[in-house]
Amino acid sequence: MILPLRILMFLLMLAIAYFIFRWNNNNFKKKRWYALAIIFALASFGALGDTPESRHQEAVESSKAESSSIKESERKESISIEEDAKSSSLSEKKASSIKTKQSSESSSKKIPREYVSALIKGQGYADRMYMSKKAIYDQLTSDYGEKFSPEAATYAINNIKANWNKNALQKAKDYQEEQNMSPDAIYDQLTSDSGEQFTPEEANYAVQHLDK
C-alpha cells in the first residue's frame, strides 16, 4: 500500500508542475510561475524519497539489524561461557586424575620393601617350581629358606597370582612320570605335611586329571 501511494503522489505533483509550466508558457511566461512549476517537479521526486512511511521502514530495518546484532553477541557470549565451562571441567578431571595417581603412589610407597621382596620370591616358587601355597609360606619363613617375617610371607601368599589346582596337577605328573608312583601314593605325597602340602581338594583335582 505504501509504494503505490508514493507513486501516485509523484505522478500527481509532476502533473501539476507540467500544467503550471504549460499554462505559464502559453499565457504569461513569467519567472515566478516557472519557479512554481520547478518546485512542484522537485517535490514530486521528494515524494519518492524521504516520507514518514520511508522513515518508518528505515526504523524497522534498523531495529531488525540491531536485534540481529544483539542476538549474535548473545550467541558468542553463550559459546564463550560453554568453552569456559568445558575448560573448567577438563581442569577438574586432570586435577582429580593427578590426585588419584598421587594417592596410588602414596599407597604403594606404604608397602614395606620386605613385603614386595617376599611376593617376588613367592611368585617365582609358584611359577617355576609349582609349589603349594603352604609350602611357599614355609619356604619364605624358614630359617633354612628365605627367612622373611610371617607378615611379609602372609602378604606374599595373599597376592601371588597362581592356579593352585594346576600346580598340584603339575607336581602329580612329575611323580607319575619320573617316579612311576600310583595315584594313591601321589595323593598322599601331595597332601603330606612333609611333602607338597596341597589341600585335599587340590590333590583330588590333580589325581583325577592324571593320564590314565
C-alpha positions as CSV (number, residue, x, y, z in Angstrom):
1,M,0.0,0.0,0.0
2,I,2.9,2.4,0.8
3,L,4.6,2.1,-2.6
4,P,1.6,2.8,-4.8
5,L,0.6,5.8,-2.7
6,R,4.1,7.3,-3.1
7,I,4.0,6.7,-6.9
8,L,0.6,8.3,-7.1
9,M,1.8,11.4,-5.2
10,F,4.8,11.6,-7.5
11,L,2.7,11.5,-10.6
12,L,0.2,14.0,-9.3
13,M,2.8,16.6,-8.3
14,L,4.6,16.0,-11.6
15,A,1.4,16.6,-13.5
16,I,0.7,19.8,-11.5
17,A,4.2,21.1,-12.4
18,Y,3.6,20.2,-16.0
19,F,0.3,22.0,-16.2
20,I,1.7,25.1,-14.5
21,F,4.6,25.2,-16.9
22,R,2.4,24.8,-20.0
23,W,-0.1,27.3,-18.7
24,N,2.5,29.9,-17.9
25,N,4.3,29.2,-21.2
26,N,1.2,29.8,-23.2
27,N,-0.1,32.8,-21.3
28,F,2.3,34.9,-19.2
29,K,5.7,33.4,-19.4
30,K,6.6,34.8,-16.0
31,K,9.5,33.5,-14.0
32,R,7.6,33.0,-10.8
33,W,5.3,30.6,-12.4
34,Y,8.2,28.7,-13.9
35,A,9.7,28.6,-10.5
36,L,6.5,27.3,-9.0
37,A,6.4,24.5,-11.7
38,I,10.0,23.6,-10.9
39,I,9.2,23.5,-7.1
40,F,6.3,21.0,-7.8
41,A,8.6,19.0,-10.1
42,L,11.3,18.7,-7.4
43,A,8.6,18.0,-4.7
44,S,7.3,15.1,-6.8
45,F,10.8,13.5,-6.7
46,G,10.8,14.1,-3.0
47,A,7.6,12.1,-2.7
48,L,9.6,9.1,-3.8
49,G,12.3,9.7,-1.2
50,D,12.0,10.8,2.4
51,T,8.4,10.3,3.6
52,P,7.1,9.3,7.0
53,E,6.5,5.8,5.6
54,S,10.1,5.6,4.3
55,R,11.4,6.8,7.6
56,H,9.2,4.2,9.4
57,Q,10.5,1.5,7.1
58,E,14.1,2.5,7.7
59,A,13.5,2.5,11.5
60,V,12.1,-1.0,11.2
61,E,15.1,-2.2,9.2
62,S,17.5,-0.6,11.7
63,S,15.7,-2.2,14.6
64,K,15.9,-5.6,12.9
65,A,19.7,-5.1,12.3
66,E,20.2,-4.1,15.9
67,S,18.2,-7.1,17.2
68,S,20.3,-9.4,14.9
69,S,23.5,-7.8,16.3
70,I,22.3,-8.4,19.9
71,K,21.4,-12.0,19.2
72,E,24.8,-12.6,17.6
73,S,26.5,-11.0,20.6
74,E,24.5,-13.2,23.0
75,R,25.3,-16.3,20.9
76,K,29.1,-15.6,21.1
77,E,28.8,-14.9,24.8
78,S,27.0,-18.3,25.2
79,I,29.7,-20.1,23.3
80,S,32.4,-18.4,25.4
81,I,30.6,-19.5,28.6
82,E,30.3,-23.1,27.3
83,E,34.0,-23.1,26.4
84,D,34.9,-21.8,29.8
85,A,32.8,-24.5,31.4
86,K,34.4,-27.2,29.3
87,S,37.9,-25.9,30.2
88,S,37.0,-25.8,33.9
89,S,35.6,-29.4,33.7
90,L,38.8,-30.7,32.0
91,S,40.9,-29.0,34.6
92,E,38.9,-30.6,37.4
93,K,39.3,-34.0,35.7
94,K,43.0,-33.6,35.3
95,A,43.3,-32.5,39.0
96,S,41.3,-35.5,40.1
97,S,43.4,-37.8,37.9
98,I,46.6,-36.4,39.4
99,K,45.3,-36.7,43.0
100,T,44.2,-40.4,42.3
101,K,47.7,-41.1,40.9
102,Q,49.4,-39.4,43.8
103,S,47.2,-41.4,46.2
104,S,48.0,-44.6,44.4
105,E,51.7,-43.9,44.5
106,S,51.5,-42.9,48.2
107,S,49.6,-46.2,48.9
108,S,52.3,-48.1,47.0
109,K,55.1,-46.5,49.0
110,K,53.5,-47.6,52.2
111,I,54.1,-51.3,51.4
112,P,57.3,-52.3,53.1
113,R,60.1,-53.4,50.8
114,E,60.4,-56.7,52.6
115,Y,56.8,-57.5,51.6
116,V,57.5,-56.8,48.0
117,S,60.6,-59.0,48.0
118,A,58.7,-61.8,49.6
119,L,56.0,-61.5,46.9
120,I,58.6,-61.7,44.1
121,K,60.2,-64.8,45.7
122,G,56.9,-66.5,46.3
123,Q,55.6,-65.8,42.8
124,G,58.8,-67.4,41.5
125,Y,58.3,-70.6,43.5
126,A,54.7,-70.8,42.3
127,D,55.5,-70.2,38.6
128,R,58.7,-72.3,38.2
129,M,58.5,-75.0,40.9
130,Y,54.7,-75.4,41.1
131,M,54.7,-75.3,44.9
132,S,51.6,-75.2,47.0
133,K,50.5,-72.2,49.0
134,K,51.5,-73.7,52.4
135,A,54.9,-74.9,51.0
136,I,55.7,-71.5,49.7
137,Y,54.8,-69.9,53.1
138,D,57.1,-72.4,54.9
139,Q,59.9,-71.7,52.4
140,L,59.6,-68.0,52.8
141,T,59.7,-68.1,56.6
142,S,62.1,-70.9,57.2
143,D,65.4,-70.3,58.8
144,Y,66.9,-72.6,56.2
145,G,64.9,-70.9,53.4
146,E,64.2,-67.2,52.8
147,K,63.8,-66.0,56.4
148,F,61.1,-63.5,55.7
149,S,58.8,-62.4,58.6
150,P,55.4,-64.1,58.9
151,E,53.8,-60.8,58.0
152,A,55.8,-60.5,54.8
153,A,55.1,-64.1,53.9
154,T,51.4,-63.7,54.5
155,Y,51.3,-60.7,52.3
156,A,53.1,-62.6,49.6
157,I,50.7,-65.6,49.8
158,N,47.7,-63.4,49.6
159,N,49.0,-61.6,46.5
160,I,50.5,-64.4,44.5
161,K,48.8,-65.0,41.1
162,A,48.6,-68.8,40.8
163,N,46.2,-71.6,39.9
164,W,46.9,-74.0,42.8
165,N,44.9,-76.8,41.2
166,K,47.2,-76.7,38.2
167,N,50.3,-76.5,40.4
168,A,49.1,-79.7,42.1
169,L,48.5,-81.4,38.8
170,Q,52.0,-80.5,37.5
171,K,53.5,-82.0,40.7
172,A,51.4,-85.1,40.3
173,K,52.5,-85.6,36.7
174,D,56.2,-85.3,37.8
175,Y,55.7,-88.1,40.4
176,Q,53.8,-90.2,37.8
177,E,56.3,-89.8,35.0
178,E,59.6,-89.6,36.9
179,Q,58.9,-91.9,39.9
180,N,56.1,-94.0,38.4
181,M,54.0,-93.6,41.6
182,S,50.4,-94.8,41.9
183,P,47.5,-92.3,42.1
184,D,47.0,-93.1,45.8
185,A,50.7,-92.6,46.6
186,I,50.7,-89.4,44.6
187,Y,47.7,-88.1,46.6
188,D,49.4,-88.9,49.9
189,Q,52.6,-87.1,48.7
190,L,50.7,-84.1,47.6
191,T,48.8,-83.7,50.9
192,S,51.6,-84.7,53.3
193,D,52.9,-82.1,55.7
194,S,56.4,-83.4,54.9
195,G,55.6,-83.5,51.2
196,E,53.9,-80.9,48.9
197,Q,51.3,-79.7,51.4
198,F,48.5,-79.1,48.9
199,T,44.9,-79.1,50.2
200,P,42.8,-82.4,49.8
201,E,40.7,-80.6,47.1
202,E,43.7,-79.6,45.1
203,A,45.2,-83.1,45.4
204,N,41.9,-84.7,44.3
205,Y,41.8,-82.4,41.2
206,A,45.4,-83.4,40.3
207,V,44.8,-87.2,40.7
208,Q,41.6,-87.1,38.7
209,H,43.3,-85.3,35.8
210,L,46.3,-87.6,35.6
211,D,46.9,-89.7,32.4
212,K,45.0,-93.0,32.7
